[in-house]
């Protein structure tokens, strides 16, 4: 880069293109053109999707997400970027000839960076956002030995605020802590530093909710004294939009001042690149394996080299595990009360999954990755459609998959939510089975969507009956003409008139035709139930003496997506409103 023209460094303290490239390091981002040199100012990343208007972004580093720079239609973007003040654009080649695009960018004085095709845009944003903070770190730390930067940052924060400070990753492991003498500290903080991990202590039940608040907030979050905990302030550490961990400091007796809050926020910004670097040492290989697994899960096929990369070449047995955080909608699930038209069930499920908190899903994936790195380095982790998948090679015994799933699930629940659930597929003997095993894993997660918090990982053998009923329900939604007209009329009548025919027939069928058992469940007199069943036969033309009709009616009532009205507990002599 020595032959590139040099521009004067910005006078307002902004980062430069050269500084960003140095900070990014060997992270899969290369310089293609810098017409105005490496000293041009860069003030922040800006996400741009194909078809969007380029926003005003003086000094902006424009990430052209979804844009094909080899498309002639993209040649207008460098001019638009320059007009809006952007100084750099980032593209992905994807095997295309982008020389015309680069030439057009140079003509408008816009630098061009190329990210590796297999580097997710989320990671591109994270790396560049962290690189933008690099210059400030150097000014604050001075000549700190390599590896001691995080400790120096926590010491600086503790000195300014007057309380002990720690940096934690998403697994609540203590990555760095202050050692400034005389600052305020409490027993829980000392306990966490000594064990190098913050556990869910029984005497501190508020801890999980505290972490959720911090990671979901863009600002500093303050917590009052609770039990043995002194008041403390915390802020999330992020690289762009990617959560990396948390930064905590104990407040002094008089409370944290405005300067302390500002230093806390600034320290979190400076911590991010160092924490990202610690977490991303094996990232390149993991990223390639993750993208390979996603391809396998989507297409069901992979070349020999890809199968070898995942550890499933040559017929090596493997199985899939799935982890679903609360709020995700398993594929195929239709929200209660809806009846999608043909072909909409899967699309609706994906939209439901996307509506779940992206931060929670990313957090869950990070925890599974950490657990796999420590206990099964040969496992590959990838997330799609609201599910964190794990491919576990060399897994022939069911106990192997369950043991790993149980341990990983415990770690994810500690860090994310007790309501996370898991599924373990059967073993496959060839990579071509991946698509089928994905469907099996998703079906298991769908069947356990109502499982109580803390449930063990589920297998096909445990929920096969529920999956069968789910599939029947799918067919009834996909082809409404299959539904029994009498059942639709019965449910509509209950909704309109407050009757309980559906609940009564369901209880009777659930009780295998035992009137006494069903009446007790409904809390009505047996004669009231007999009257309701007789009236249902008359009003809705239901031949409940026919075993096939009983089975079909039971399936529709059991798998109906609409909530059944609760029994109203009418008196046994009341015949006016059955």
Buried (B, 14 or more C-beta within 10 A) or exposed (E): EEEBEEBEBBEEEBBBBBBBBEBBBEBBBBBBBBBBBBBBBBBBBBBBEEEEEBEEBEBBBBBBBEBBBBEEEBBEBBBBBBEBBBBBBBBBBEEBEBEEBBEBBBEBBBBBBBBBEBBBBBBBBBBBBBBBBBBBBBEBBEEBEEEEBBBBBBBBBBBBBBBBBBBBBBBBBBBBBBEBEEBBBBEBBEBBBEEEBBEBBEEBEEBBEBBBBBBEEEEBBEBEEBEEBBBBBBBBBBBBBBBBBBBBBBBBEEEBBEEBBEBBBBBBBBBBBBBBBBBBEEBBEBBBBBBBBBBBBEEBEBEEEBBBBBBBBEEBBBBBBBBBBBBBBBBBBBEEEEBBEEEBBBEBBBEBBEEBBEBBBBBBBBBBBBBBEEEBEBBBBBBBBBBBBBBBBBBEEBEBBBBBBEBBBBBBBBBBBEBBBBBBBBBBEBBEBBBBBBBBBBBBBBBBBEBEEEEBBBBBEBBBEBBEBBEBBBEBBBEEEEBBEBBBBBBEBBBEEEBBBBBBBBBBBBBEEBBEBBBBBBEBBBEBBBBBBEBBBEBBEBEBEEEEBBEBBBBBBBBBBBEBBEBBEBEEEEEEEB
